[in-house]
Amino acid sequence: MIRGIRPLLRGSTYSGMLFAYCGALASLPLLPFALLPTLARPSAPYGVQAVLVLLAWAALIGSVGLARTTRRALIAFARHMLRVPLPDPAAVPSGADRWRTPLWLLLHVALGWTGALTSGVLILMGIALPGDWLGAEAGLSLFGRSLRSDGGWQSWVVALGCLLLAAVVCAVVTSVLRWLAPRLLGPSSAERLALMAEREQRLAERNRLAHELHDSIGHTLTATTIQAAVAGEVLSADPGAARAALRSIEESARAALEDLDYVLGVLREEKAETAPTRTLADLPELLDRLRHAGAVLEVELSGELAQVQGTLSRAAYRILQEGLTNALRHGTGGPVAVRVAALPDRLELGVVNGAGAGTRTGAGVFRTSGHGLPGLAERVRLLHGEIEVGPDGPRHWRLAVRLPVRVSA
């Protein structure tokens, strides 16, 4: 009993009925155009004219629903008034899906007029029946039948019942509209696939940005920490070397800030100016910054690196950056061997450094922490490449990556 009465006491029930009334009222401007067919056949029977008017009216209402802007407006309106969670349409509906919005409009208008007329009559009866409280009899004529009140208690009971039925009509119309909205205004199968594709693309982009930010900021913090320590040690003995280390810190920080500004702009859904791109062409600058940090590098470059372009070149730069960052962070401080070979069918990358205390535990068992190596493995996997990470003899740590050149950039 209480569960049945509860919908009648909710404000959302009557906001939903107001939504139905709005649909009925919105169809009125189309009614004069629907009367035009009757002007062409004024001698037709009244029943035929009524049918023609209703058919023309329904066609005009349905045609309004073919516009995509109408669907967007209806979804926003239903979301607010009916309290139904409806996502924005992701694609232009085609085929049978195009008729879902016109069908919604027709049902919306039909329910609006039915609910408005029915609840209006019931409310009018609820007001008119107990007419004796005004000192006069009241009567109501409906469909050829007259219902008169003598002002007794029975009239009050019937009037209360009419008002209660009016509230029930509101609840029923609102419930039907809420049931129809997800089925006609909600995403179709094609739209759900488009929404899932959009969501997957956004997640992939955010994942890529997270990798880029991790690589850039992690490398910058590692390099600047070492450079600052070097600058502090040689500040008195060799001011020139200290100034060079400070300049390298400035350049590294500026590059990291560019990456950070771009990532934050994308995450805030702002229009970023240009995406900072680091490719193999920027590798000499990266190596110079590491040398300023005091790293001893043994670099071996072979092949036509300038022919490596696009995604492959950007990924190769980030892989080498992460590998060198790990070498600085966990290595023993000895020479770091860097190898880049551009072969006709593949690109080979390698970083070998001494294994420090942070990468060696027990009897020759190496470990790593953080998200660097998993990020590298995922980046290589997306490019259909191969990665090998692990000890290279008792005192060295080796990162080797092979990327197929056939992957489109």
TIPA-470066 format. One record per residue (C-alpha): residue in three letters; x, y, z; residue number from 0. Coordinates in pm, 1 decimal. Each point is the difference from the previous one (the first is absolute). Example, Ala and Ser with C-alpha at 12.3 -4.5 7.8 and 13.67 -1.06 7.14 Angstrom:
# residues 2
@r->ALA&X->1230.0&Y->-450.0&Z->780.0&k->0
@r->SER&X->137.0&Y->344.0&Z->-66.0&k->1
This chain:
# residues 409
@r->MET&X->0.0&Y->0.0&Z->0.0&k->0
@r->ILE&X->270.6&Y->247.3&Z->104.1&k->1
@r->ARG&X->215.8&Y->-107.2&Z->-296.2&k->2
@r->GLY&X->-292.1&Y->70.2&Z->-235.3&k->3
@r->ILE&X->-60.0&Y->347.3&Z->144.8&k->4
@r->ARG&X->367.5&Y->99.1&Z->10.6&k->5
@r->PRO&X->24.3&Y->89.5&Z->-375.6&k->6
@r->LEU&X->-294.2&Y->238.8&Z->45.3&k->7
@r->LEU&X->198.8&Y->199.2&Z->256.2&k->8
@r->ARG&X->315.4&Y->43.8&Z->-205.3&k->9
@r->GLY&X->70.5&Y->327.4&Z->-171.1&k->10
@r->SER&X->160.5&Y->-185.2&Z->-291.1&k->11
@r->THR&X->-339.6&Y->-150.4&Z->-84.5&k->12
@r->TYR&X->-148.9&Y->341.0&Z->-64.3&k->13
@r->SER&X->309.2&Y->134.2&Z->-174.7&k->14
@r->GLY&X->-36.7&Y->-298.9&Z->-232.5&k->15
@r->MET&X->-365.3&Y->90.1&Z->-56.7&k->16
@r->LEU&X->104.6&Y->357.9&Z->-72.2&k->17
@r->PHE&X->240.2&Y->-146.6&Z->-254.2&k->18
@r->ALA&X->-295.0&Y->-180.7&Z->-160.6&k->19
@r->TYR&X->-205.1&Y->324.4&Z->-2.7&k->20
@r->CYS&X->288.6&Y->178.9&Z->-171.5&k->21
@r->GLY&X->-2.9&Y->-260.7&Z->-276.0&k->22
@r->ALA&X->-372.1&Y->55.9&Z->-53.1&k->23
@r->LEU&X->35.6&Y->378.1&Z->-5.3&k->24
@r->ALA&X->300.8&Y->-14.2&Z->-234.1&k->25
@r->SER&X->-211.2&Y->-180.4&Z->-259.2&k->26
@r->LEU&X->-264.7&Y->275.2&Z->-16.3&k->27
@r->PRO&X->189.5&Y->226.8&Z->-247.3&k->28
@r->LEU&X->-10.9&Y->-286.3&Z->-251.9&k->29
@r->LEU&X->-377.0&Y->-41.9&Z->24.6&k->30
@r->PRO&X->-90.8&Y->286.8&Z->-244.5&k->31
@r->PHE&X->222.7&Y->-162.1&Z->-265.1&k->32
@r->ALA&X->-171.3&Y->-334.3&Z->65.4&k->33
@r->LEU&X->-337.2&Y->163.3&Z->-76.4&k->34
@r->LEU&X->105.0&Y->85.0&Z->-355.9&k->35
@r->PRO&X->-106.0&Y->-339.2&Z->-150.1&k->36
@r->THR&X->-355.6&Y->58.9&Z->119.7&k->37
@r->LEU&X->-14.1&Y->326.7&Z->-193.9&k->38
@r->ALA&X->61.9&Y->-191.8&Z->-321.3&k->39
@r->ARG&X->-304.6&Y->-225.7&Z->69.4&k->40
@r->PRO&X->-248.2&Y->205.3&Z->198.8&k->41
@r->SER&X->-290.0&Y->-225.8&Z->-101.5&k->42
@r->ALA&X->155.9&Y->-315.6&Z->150.8&k->43
@r->PRO&X->-177.7&Y->-155.4&Z->298.7&k->44
@r->TYR&X->103.6&Y->123.4&Z->341.1&k->45
@r->GLY&X->154.2&Y->-334.3&Z->92.6&k->46
@r->VAL&X->216.4&Y->-3.9&Z->-313.0&k->47
@r->GLN&X->112.8&Y->357.1&Z->65.0&k->48
@r->ALA&X->91.4&Y->-86.5&Z->358.7&k->49
@r->VAL&X->205.9&Y->-298.9&Z->-116.8&k->50
@r->LEU&X->178.4&Y->212.8&Z->-262.6&k->51
@r->VAL&X->82.1&Y->266.9&Z->258.4&k->52
@r->LEU&X->136.8&Y->-256.5&Z->245.6&k->53
@r->LEU&X->212.0&Y->-169.8&Z->-267.3&k->54
@r->ALA&X->139.8&Y->330.7&Z->-127.2&k->55
@r->TRP&X->64.3&Y->113.7&Z->358.3&k->56
@r->ALA&X->183.4&Y->-325.6&Z->81.0&k->57
@r->ALA&X->210.0&Y->28.5&Z->-318.4&k->58
@r->LEU&X->103.0&Y->356.5&Z->86.0&k->59
@r->ILE&X->87.3&Y->-95.1&Z->357.7&k->60
@r->GLY&X->203.7&Y->-297.6&Z->-117.0&k->61
@r->SER&X->189.1&Y->203.6&Z->-259.6&k->62
@r->VAL&X->125.0&Y->233.2&Z->272.9&k->63
@r->GLY&X->168.7&Y->-296.9&Z->166.7&k->64
@r->LEU&X->217.9&Y->-73.1&Z->-303.9&k->65
@r->ALA&X->229.2&Y->293.9&Z->81.3&k->66
@r->ARG&X->302.7&Y->-91.7&Z->211.8&k->67
@r->THR&X->-28.7&Y->323.7&Z->198.5&k->68
@r->THR&X->-351.3&Y->-104.1&Z->101.1&k->69
@r->ARG&X->130.7&Y->-328.0&Z->137.8&k->70
@r->ARG&X->269.6&Y->177.0&Z->200.2&k->71
@r->ALA&X->-253.5&Y->246.3&Z->143.0&k->72
@r->LEU&X->-244.5&Y->-279.5&Z->88.5&k->73
@r->ILE&X->272.7&Y->-199.8&Z->174.4&k->74
@r->ALA&X->106.8&Y->302.1&Z->207.5&k->75
@r->PHE&X->-363.0&Y->85.4&Z->83.8&k->76
@r->ALA&X->-89.2&Y->-358.7&Z->95.4&k->77
@r->ARG&X->317.2&Y->-32.1&Z->207.7&k->78
@r->HIS&X->-98.3&Y->307.5&Z->200.7&k->79
@r->MET&X->-377.8&Y->-45.5&Z->30.4&k->80
@r->LEU&X->-33.4&Y->-378.2&Z->11.6&k->81
@r->ARG&X->319.3&Y->-52.9&Z->203.5&k->82
@r->VAL&X->110.0&Y->-271.4&Z->-243.5&k->83
@r->PRO&X->376.3&Y->-44.3&Z->-61.7&k->84
@r->LEU&X->36.1&Y->36.7&Z->-376.4&k->85
@r->PRO&X->338.6&Y->48.4&Z->-168.5&k->86
@r->ASP&X->41.0&Y->244.7&Z->-284.1&k->87
@r->PRO&X->-31.5&Y->-158.7&Z->-344.9&k->88
@r->ALA&X->338.8&Y->-107.7&Z->-129.4&k->89
@r->ALA&X->-81.9&Y->-35.0&Z->-369.3&k->90
@r->VAL&X->-259.6&Y->91.2&Z->-258.2&k->91
@r->PRO&X->-266.7&Y->-275.5&Z->9.7&k->92
@r->SER&X->-56.3&Y->-185.2&Z->-324.4&k->93
@r->GLY&X->-240.0&Y->-260.1&Z->-131.5&k->94
@r->ALA&X->-264.5&Y->-113.3&Z->245.3&k->95
@r->ASP&X->158.9&Y->206.2&Z->279.0&k->96
@r->ARG&X->-103.0&Y->322.6&Z->-176.4&k->97
@r->TRP&X->-363.9&Y->-71.2&Z->82.2&k->98
@r->ARG&X->50.2&Y->-38.8&Z->373.9&k->99
@r->THR&X->-11.9&Y->375.8&Z->63.1&k->100
@r->PRO&X->-316.3&Y->62.8&Z->-211.4&k->101
@r->LEU&X->-166.4&Y->-293.6&Z->176.5&k->102
@r->TRP&X->97.7&Y->150.7&Z->336.3&k->103
@r->LEU&X->-148.4&Y->335.2&Z->-100.0&k->104
@r->LEU&X->-328.1&Y->-158.3&Z->-108.5&k->105
@r->LEU&X->-32.2&Y->-201.6&Z->320.4&k->106
@r->HIS&X->106.6&Y->298.1&Z->208.2&k->107
@r->VAL&X->-267.7&Y->222.0&Z->-156.3&k->108
@r->ALA&X->-265.0&Y->-274.3&Z->20.2&k->109
@r->LEU&X->73.3&Y->-66.5&Z->367.7&k->110
@r->GLY&X->11.2&Y->373.7&Z->66.4&k->111
@r->TRP&X->-344.5&Y->62.5&Z->-147.0&k->112
@r->THR&X->-148.3&Y->-313.3&Z->157.6&k->113
@r->GLY&X->142.8&Y->84.6&Z->342.2&k->114
@r->ALA&X->-96.3&Y->368.4&Z->-28.5&k->115
@r->LEU&X->-360.8&Y->-67.4&Z->-99.7&k->116
@r->THR&X->-51.5&Y->-283.2&Z->247.5&k->117
@r->SER&X->158.8&Y->170.5&Z->297.9&k->118
@r->GLY&X->-167.3&Y->330.1&Z->-94.2&k->119
@r->VAL&X->-346.8&Y->-157.2&Z->0.0&k->120
@r->LEU&X->67.5&Y->-178.5&Z->329.7&k->121
@r->ILE&X->127.0&Y->315.8&Z->166.2&k->122
@r->LEU&X->-302.5&Y->192.9&Z->-131.1&k->123
@r->MET&X->-232.5&Y->-266.5&Z->140.5&k->124
@r->GLY&X->184.2&Y->6.5&Z->332.2&k->125
@r->ILE&X->-57.7&Y->376.0&Z->19.6&k->126
@r->ALA&X->-355.6&Y->8.7&Z->-132.9&k->127
@r->LEU&X->-164.5&Y->-292.9&Z->181.7&k->128
@r->PRO&X->5.5&Y->131.9&Z->359.6&k->129
@r->GLY&X->-165.9&Y->322.9&Z->-118.2&k->130
@r->ASP&X->-220.4&Y->47.0&Z->303.7&k->131
@r->TRP&X->292.2&Y->155.1&Z->192.8&k->132
@r->LEU&X->-65.1&Y->305.9&Z->-219.7&k->133
@r->GLY&X->-367.5&Y->-7.4&Z->87.3&k->134
@r->ALA&X->-117.9&Y->-126.7&Z->-339.0&k->135
@r->GLU&X->-38.0&Y->-323.5&Z->-185.3&k->136
@r->ALA&X->267.6&Y->-104.9&Z->-242.8&k->137
@r->GLY&X->-27.9&Y->-221.1&Z->-301.9&k->138
@r->LEU&X->221.6&Y->-142.6&Z->-269.1&k->139
@r->SER&X->-100.1&Y->-120.8&Z->-343.6&k->140
@r->LEU&X->237.9&Y->-242.7&Z->-164.9&k->141
@r->PHE&X->-61.3&Y->-195.7&Z->-322.3&k->142
@r->GLY&X->-374.8&Y->64.0&Z->14.2&k->143
@r->ARG&X->-36.3&Y->-99.6&Z->362.9&k->144
@r->SER&X->-61.0&Y->240.1&Z->287.2&k->145
@r->LEU&X->137.7&Y->-48.7&Z->348.6&k->146
@r->ARG&X->-149.3&Y->229.4&Z->261.1&k->147
@r->SER&X->92.9&Y->49.1&Z->363.5&k->148
@r->ASP&X->-230.0&Y->57.3&Z->293.1&k->149
@r->GLY&X->286.6&Y->111.5&Z->224.1&k->150
@r->GLY&X->-5.4&Y->-314.7&Z->218.5&k->151
@r->TRP&X->299.4&Y->-186.3&Z->134.9&k->152
@r->GLN&X->-18.6&Y->-242.4&Z->-293.9&k->153
@r->SER&X->91.7&Y->288.7&Z->-231.7&k->154
@r->TRP&X->309.6&Y->73.0&Z->204.9&k->155
@r->VAL&X->104.5&Y->-364.7&Z->-12.9&k->156
@r->VAL&X->-49.4&Y->-14.3&Z->-376.8&k->157
@r->ALA&X->183.1&Y->332.5&Z->-43.3&k->158
@r->LEU&X->295.2&Y->-127.8&Z->204.8&k->159
@r->GLY&X->2.3&Y->-316.2&Z->-209.4&k->160
@r->CYS&X->10.1&Y->208.3&Z->-320.1&k->161
@r->LEU&X->296.2&Y->198.9&Z->125.9&k->162
@r->LEU&X->175.0&Y->-320.4&Z->102.7&k->163
@r->LEU&X->-64.8&Y->-148.1&Z->-343.4&k->164
@r->ALA&X->145.4&Y->313.5&Z->-159.0&k->165
@r->ALA&X->318.3&Y->-55.3&Z->200.8&k->166
@r->VAL&X->3.2&Y->-366.7&Z->-108.3&k->167
@r->VAL&X->-29.3&Y->109.1&Z->-364.2&k->168
@r->CYS&X->302.7&Y->226.5&Z->49.3&k->169
@r->ALA&X->197.0&Y->-287.9&Z->151.7&k->170
@r->VAL&X->-96.7&Y->-240.6&Z->-279.0&k->171
@r->VAL&X->84.0&Y->245.2&Z->-279.6&k->172
@r->THR&X->334.7&Y->82.2&Z->163.2&k->173
@r->SER&X->82.7&Y->-369.9&Z->48.0&k->174
@r->VAL&X->-80.6&Y->-78.5&Z->-363.6&k->175
@r->LEU&X->217.0&Y->286.9&Z->-121.7&k->176
@r->ARG&X->286.6&Y->-112.3&Z->223.9&k->177
@r->TRP&X->-33.2&Y->-351.6&Z->-137.5&k->178
@r->LEU&X->-1.7&Y->123.8&Z->-359.6&k->179
@r->ALA&X->282.2&Y->255.0&Z->29.6&k->180
@r->PRO&X->296.5&Y->-243.2&Z->26.3&k->181
@r->ARG&X->-145.4&Y->-215.9&Z->-277.8&k->182
@r->LEU&X->-68.4&Y->278.4&Z->-249.9&k->183
@r->LEU&X->229.8&Y->283.7&Z->107.3&k->184
@r->GLY&X->274.5&Y->-214.1&Z->148.8&k->185
@r->PRO&X->291.4&Y->-123.9&Z->-209.8&k->186
@r->SER&X->-70.1&Y->-265.6&Z->-258.0&k->187
@r->SER&X->234.2&Y->-292.3&Z->-61.8&k->188
@r->ALA&X->197.7&Y->202.8&Z->-254.6&k->189
@r->GLU&X->16.3&Y->300.0&Z->232.7&k->190
@r->ARG&X->111.5&Y->-217.8&Z->290.7&k->191
@r->LEU&X->281.9&Y->-134.2&Z->-213.8&k->192
@r->ALA&X->93.7&Y->357.0&Z->-96.6&k->193
@r->LEU&X->-7.5&Y->107.2&Z->365.5&k->194
@r->MET&X->218.6&Y->-295.7&Z->97.9&k->195
@r->ALA&X->241.9&Y->85.1&Z->-281.4&k->196
@r->GLU&X->16.1&Y->362.7&Z->114.5&k->197
@r->ARG&X->56.9&Y->-105.9&Z->360.2&k->198
@r->GLU&X->270.3&Y->-248.1&Z->-104.1&k->199
@r->GLN&X->168.5&Y->268.3&Z->-207.0&k->200
@r->ARG&X->-6.5&Y->244.5&Z->291.5&k->201
@r->LEU&X->142.9&Y->-262.4&Z->235.9&k->202
@r->ALA&X->271.6&Y->-88.0&Z->-250.5&k->203
@r->GLU&X->88.7&Y->366.2&Z->-39.3&k->204
@r->ARG&X->14.2&Y->52.0&Z->376.1&k->205
@r->ASN&X->212.8&Y->-312.2&Z->35.7&k->206
@r->ARG&X->236.5&Y->128.4&Z->-267.3&k->207
@r->LEU&X->17.9&Y->338.4&Z->172.4&k->208
@r->ALA&X->74.4&Y->-170.1&Z->330.9&k->209
@r->HIS&X->289.7&Y->-185.0&Z->-163.1&k->210
@r->GLU&X->128.7&Y->319.0&Z->-161.1&k->211
@r->LEU&X->-22.8&Y->191.1&Z->326.4&k->212
@r->HIS&X->167.3&Y->-279.9&Z->196.0&k->213
@r->ASP&X->286.0&Y->-22.2&Z->-246.7&k->214
@r->SER&X->53.7&Y->375.0&Z->-25.6&k->215
@r->ILE&X->-35.8&Y->99.4&Z->365.6&k->216
@r->GLY&X->178.7&Y->-309.7&Z->130.7&k->217
@r->HIS&X->296.5&Y->58.5&Z->-225.8&k->218
@r->THR&X->11.6&Y->372.0&Z->80.4&k->219
@r->LEU&X->-9.7&Y->-51.3&Z->375.7&k->220
@r->THR&X->270.1&Y->-265.5&Z->-14.7&k->221
@r->ALA&X->225.6&Y->204.7&Z->-225.1&k->222
@r->THR&X->-46.9&Y->328.0&Z->187.7&k->223
@r->THR&X->67.9&Y->-168.7&Z->334.6&k->224
@r->ILE&X->330.0&Y->-132.2&Z->-126.8&k->225
@r->GLN&X->86.6&Y->327.1&Z->-174.8&k->226
@r->ALA&X->-75.0&Y->201.4&Z->312.4&k->227
@r->ALA&X->228.1&Y->-227.0&Z->202.2&k->228
@r->VAL&X->276.0&Y->39.5&Z->-259.1&k->229
@r->ALA&X->-42.2&Y->378.5&Z->-4.8&k->230
@r->GLY&X->24.3&Y->13.7&Z->377.8&k->231
@r->GLU&X->319.6&Y->-206.4&Z->5.4&k->232
@r->VAL&X->187.0&Y->198.2&Z->-268.0&k->233
@r->LEU&X->-141.6&Y->345.9&Z->76.9&k->234
@r->SER&X->321.9&Y->122.0&Z->163.3&k->235
@r->ALA&X->257.1&Y->-204.0&Z->-190.9&k->236
@r->ASP&X->-149.0&Y->31.0&Z->-350.8&k->237
@r->PRO&X->-263.0&Y->277.6&Z->-34.2&k->238
@r->GLY&X->-25.5&Y->-61.3&Z->-375.7&k->239
@r->ALA&X->-105.8&Y->-362.4&Z->48.9&k->240
@r->ALA&X->-247.8&Y->110.1&Z->266.3&k->241
@r->ARG&X->-154.2&Y->254.6&Z->-237.7&k->242
@r->ALA&X->-23.0&Y->-266.1&Z->-272.4&k->243
@r->ALA&X->-180.9&Y->-232.4&Z->242.1&k->244
@r->LEU&X->-241.1&Y->277.4&Z->96.6&k->245
@r->ARG&X->-70.9&Y->76.5&Z->-366.2&k->246
@r->SER&X->-71.9&Y->-367.4&Z->-57.4&k->247
@r->ILE&X->-240.2&Y->3.9&Z->295.7&k->248
@r->GLU&X->-176.6&Y->300.5&Z->-152.1&k->249
@r->GLU&X->-34.6&Y->-168.2&Z->-340.4&k->250
@r->SER&X->-129.0&Y->-323.7&Z->152.0&k->251
@r->ALA&X->-252.2&Y->181.9&Z->217.2&k->252
@r->ARG&X->-123.7&Y->207.4&Z->-295.3&k->253
@r->ALA&X->-57.5&Y->-311.9&Z->-211.4&k->254
@r->ALA&X->-182.1&Y->-170.0&Z->286.5&k->255
@r->LEU&X->-221.2&Y->306.1&Z->51.8&k->256
@r->GLU&X->-99.0&Y->-5.8&Z->-367.2&k->257
@r->ASP&X->-105.2&Y->-363.0&Z->32.5&k->258
@r->LEU&X->-184.6&Y->71.2&Z->325.1&k->259
@r->ASP&X->-188.0&Y->298.2&Z->-145.3&k->260
@r->TYR&X->-113.4&Y->-206.1&Z->-295.7&k->261
@r->VAL&X->-116.4&Y->-293.8&Z->212.3&k->262
@r->LEU&X->-188.6&Y->221.9&Z->243.9&k->263
@r->GLY&X->-164.3&Y->182.8&Z->-288.7&k->264
@r->VAL&X->-127.8&Y->-327.9&Z->-144.5&k->265
@r->LEU&X->-119.7&Y->-127.5&Z->337.3&k->266
@r->ARG&X->-191.4&Y->325.1&Z->54.7&k->267
@r->GLU&X->-149.8&Y->-39.4&Z->-348.8&k->268
@r->GLU&X->155.8&Y->327.2&Z->-101.6&k->269
@r->LYS&X->140.1&Y->53.7&Z->-346.3&k->270
@r->ALA&X->372.8&Y->-50.7&Z->28.3&k->271
@r->GLU&X->211.4&Y->201.8&Z->-240.2&k->272
@r->THR&X->226.6&Y->-275.8&Z->-131.8&k->273
@r->ALA&X->92.1&Y->-340.0&Z->129.3&k->274
@r->PRO&X->366.3&Y->-9.1&Z->102.3&k->275
@r->THR&X->169.7&Y->-267.9&Z->-203.5&k->276
@r->ARG&X->334.2&Y->-154.6&Z->81.4&k->277
@r->THR&X->150.2&Y->-219.3&Z->-269.9&k->278
@r->LEU&X->332.7&Y->-162.5&Z->-74.5&k->279
@r->ALA&X->105.5&Y->335.9&Z->-142.5&k->280
@r->ASP&X->-0.1&Y->128.7&Z->360.3&k->281
@r->LEU&X->220.2&Y->-286.6&Z->121.9&k->282
@r->PRO&X->328.7&Y->199.5&Z->-16.5&k->283
@r->GLU&X->-149.8&Y->268.8&Z->225.0&k->284
@r->LEU&X->-111.2&Y->-266.9&Z->247.8&k->285
@r->LEU&X->346.5&Y->-155.8&Z->1.8&k->286
@r->ASP&X->164.4&Y->340.8&Z->50.4&k->287
@r->ARG&X->-217.6&Y->69.1&Z->304.9&k->288
@r->LEU&X->100.8&Y->-333.4&Z->147.8&k->289
@r->ARG&X->368.8&Y->71.4&Z->-61.1&k->290
@r->HIS&X->-42.1&Y->334.2&Z->179.1&k->291
@r->ALA&X->-145.2&Y->-200.9&Z->287.5&k->292
@r->GLY&X->326.1&Y->-190.2&Z->21.8&k->293
@r->ALA&X->-107.3&Y->-316.6&Z->-180.4&k->294
@r->VAL&X->259.1&Y->-183.6&Z->-206.5&k->295
@r->LEU&X->-164.5&Y->-111.7&Z->-322.9&k->296
@r->GLU&X->125.9&Y->-236.7&Z->-265.7&k->297
@r->VAL&X->-227.1&Y->69.8&Z->-297.2&k->298
@r->GLU&X->-22.9&Y->-216.3&Z->-310.5&k->299
@r->LEU&X->-226.2&Y->129.3&Z->-278.1&k->300
@r->SER&X->-35.3&Y->-183.9&Z->-327.9&k->301
@r->GLY&X->-232.5&Y->9.7&Z->-296.5&k->302
@r->GLU&X->-213.4&Y->280.2&Z->-141.3&k->303
@r->LEU&X->-164.6&Y->129.6&Z->316.4&k->304
@r->ALA&X->-147.2&Y->296.1&Z->-189.3&k->305
@r->GLN&X->-222.0&Y->-242.1&Z->-193.0&k->306
@r->VAL&X->-169.2&Y->-113.4&Z->321.1&k->307
@r->GLN&X->-301.3&Y->230.7&Z->28.4&k->308
@r->GLY&X->-331.0&Y->46.2&Z->175.8&k->309
@r->THR&X->-122.1&Y->-225.6&Z->275.7&k->310
@r->LEU&X->296.8&Y->-234.1&Z->-23.4&k->311
@r->SER&X->250.1&Y->283.2&Z->45.7&k->312
@r->ARG&X->-193.0&Y->150.3&Z->293.1&k->313
@r->ALA&X->-32.4&Y->-338.2&Z->171.3&k->314
@r->ALA&X->369.1&Y->-73.5&Z->-49.8&k->315
@r->TYR&X->94.2&Y->330.6&Z->163.6&k->316
@r->ARG&X->-221.4&Y->-68.7&Z->303.0&k->317
@r->ILE&X->135.8&Y->-354.1&Z->34.0&k->318
@r->LEU&X->358.7&Y->123.1&Z->-0.5&k->319
@r->GLN&X->-91.5&Y->281.8&Z->240.6&k->320
@r->GLU&X->-153.8&Y->-244.3&Z->247.0&k->321
@r->GLY&X->290.4&Y->-241.5&Z->-35.8&k->322
@r->LEU&X->255.3&Y->275.0&Z->64.9&k->323
@r->THR&X->-203.4&Y->131.6&Z->292.2&k->324
@r->ASN&X->8.1&Y->-345.4&Z->159.5&k->325
@r->ALA&X->372.6&Y->-20.5&Z->-68.5&k->326
@r->LEU&X->58.7&Y->328.2&Z->184.7&k->327
@r->ARG&X->-235.0&Y->-89.2&Z->281.9&k->328
@r->HIS&X->108.8&Y->-356.8&Z->69.3&k->329
@r->GLY&X->342.2&Y->-35.4&Z->-164.9&k->330
@r->THR&X->341.9&Y->-4.9&Z->163.5&k->331
@r->GLY&X->114.0&Y->319.8&Z->-168.3&k->332
@r->GLY&X->220.6&Y->-180.3&Z->-251.7&k->333
@r->PRO&X->-21.8&Y->30.4&Z->-377.9&k->334
@r->VAL&X->-343.6&Y->-37.4&Z->-160.3&k->335
@r->ALA&X->-4.0&Y->-159.5&Z->-343.1&k->336
@r->VAL&X->-266.6&Y->133.9&Z->-236.0&k->337
@r->ARG&X->-63.7&Y->-170.8&Z->-332.5&k->338
@r->VAL&X->-240.3&Y->107.2&Z->-274.5&k->339
@r->ALA&X->-2.5&Y->-190.8&Z->-328.5&k->340
@r->ALA&X->-237.4&Y->75.8&Z->-286.3&k->341
@r->LEU&X->-19.0&Y->-314.9&Z->-212.3&k->342
@r->PRO&X->-214.7&Y->-45.8&Z->-312.1&k->343
@r->ASP&X->-264.4&Y->-204.9&Z->180.2&k->344
@r->ARG&X->36.1&Y->103.1&Z->363.3&k->345
@r->LEU&X->128.8&Y->256.7&Z->247.1&k->346
@r->GLU&X->221.0&Y->-129.9&Z->280.8&k->347
@r->LEU&X->47.8&Y->189.4&Z->326.8&k->348
@r->GLY&X->226.2&Y->-94.2&Z->285.7&k->349
@r->VAL&X->110.6&Y->140.4&Z->335.4&k->350
@r->VAL&X->254.9&Y->-183.6&Z->216.8&k->351
@r->ASN&X->117.9&Y->134.3&Z->336.7&k->352
@r->GLY&X->159.7&Y->-122.1&Z->318.1&k->353
@r->ALA&X->-242.7&Y->-154.4&Z->249.3&k->354
@r->GLY&X->-11.3&Y->199.9&Z->322.5&k->355
@r->ALA&X->-134.9&Y->-85.9&Z->341.6&k->356
@r->GLY&X->-345.3&Y->116.2&Z->-100.6&k->357
@r->THR&X->-28.8&Y->-261.1&Z->-272.4&k->358
@r->ARG&X->168.4&Y->-301.9&Z->151.8&k->359
@r->THR&X->-124.5&Y->-217.0&Z->283.5&k->360
@r->GLY&X->129.8&Y->-333.5&Z->119.0&k->361
@r->ALA&X->213.7&Y->-214.9&Z->-225.1&k->362
@r->GLY&X->-33.0&Y->170.7&Z->-335.6&k->363
@r->VAL&X->-376.2&Y->60.1&Z->18.4&k->364
@r->PHE&X->-99.9&Y->338.2&Z->-143.7&k->365
@r->ARG&X->-312.2&Y->196.7&Z->82.5&k->366
@r->THR&X->-154.7&Y->332.3&Z->-100.0&k->367
@r->SER&X->-265.3&Y->221.2&Z->149.5&k->368
@r->GLY&X->-252.3&Y->246.7&Z->-133.8&k->369
@r->HIS&X->-179.5&Y->10.0&Z->-332.9&k->370
@r->GLY&X->291.4&Y->62.4&Z->-236.4&k->371
@r->LEU&X->68.0&Y->-351.4&Z->-125.8&k->372
@r->PRO&X->-368.9&Y->-103.2&Z->-24.4&k->373
@r->GLY&X->-61.1&Y->319.0&Z->-198.5&k->374
@r->LEU&X->288.9&Y->-85.1&Z->-230.2&k->375
@r->ALA&X->-131.3&Y->-353.0&Z->-50.0&k->376
@r->GLU&X->-344.9&Y->129.4&Z->-88.6&k->377
@r->ARG&X->141.0&Y->259.2&Z->-239.8&k->378
@r->VAL&X->206.0&Y->-268.6&Z->-176.2&k->379
@r->ARG&X->-297.3&Y->-236.7&Z->-12.3&k->380
@r->LEU&X->-217.8&Y->262.3&Z->-170.1&k->381
@r->LEU&X->268.2&Y->34.0&Z->-267.6&k->382
@r->HIS&X->15.9&Y->-381.0&Z->-45.1&k->383
@r->GLY&X->360.5&Y->-2.8&Z->117.1&k->384
@r->GLU&X->210.0&Y->-208.9&Z->236.9&k->385
@r->ILE&X->158.3&Y->103.8&Z->328.8&k->386
@r->GLU&X->260.1&Y->-165.9&Z->219.1&k->387
@r->VAL&X->80.8&Y->135.4&Z->346.0&k->388
@r->GLY&X->228.7&Y->-164.0&Z->248.8&k->389
@r->PRO&X->354.7&Y->-67.3&Z->116.7&k->390
@r->ASP&X->277.0&Y->-8.4&Z->-255.9&k->391
@r->GLY&X->268.5&Y->-187.2&Z->184.5&k->392
@r->PRO&X->68.0&Y->36.8&Z->372.3&k->393
@r->ARG&X->51.1&Y->377.6&Z->0.8&k->394
@r->HIS&X->-211.7&Y->149.3&Z->-275.5&k->395
@r->TRP&X->-364.0&Y->69.5&Z->-71.9&k->396
@r->ARG&X->-122.5&Y->-12.6&Z->-359.5&k->397
@r->LEU&X->-303.0&Y->141.3&Z->-180.6&k->398
@r->ALA&X->-43.9&Y->-119.3&Z->-359.8&k->399
@r->VAL&X->-291.9&Y->92.2&Z->-223.7&k->400
@r->ARG&X->-76.5&Y->-98.4&Z->-358.9&k->401
@r->LEU&X->-271.3&Y->191.0&Z->-185.8&k->402
@r->PRO&X->-119.4&Y->-100.6&Z->-348.4&k->403
@r->VAL&X->33.4&Y->280.0&Z->-253.6&k->404
@r->ARG&X->-307.7&Y->-120.5&Z->-189.0&k->405
@r->VAL&X->-230.2&Y->143.1&Z->272.2&k->406
@r->SER&X->-159.9&Y->311.9&Z->-144.6&k->407
@r->ALA&X->95.2&Y->325.8&Z->167.1&k->408
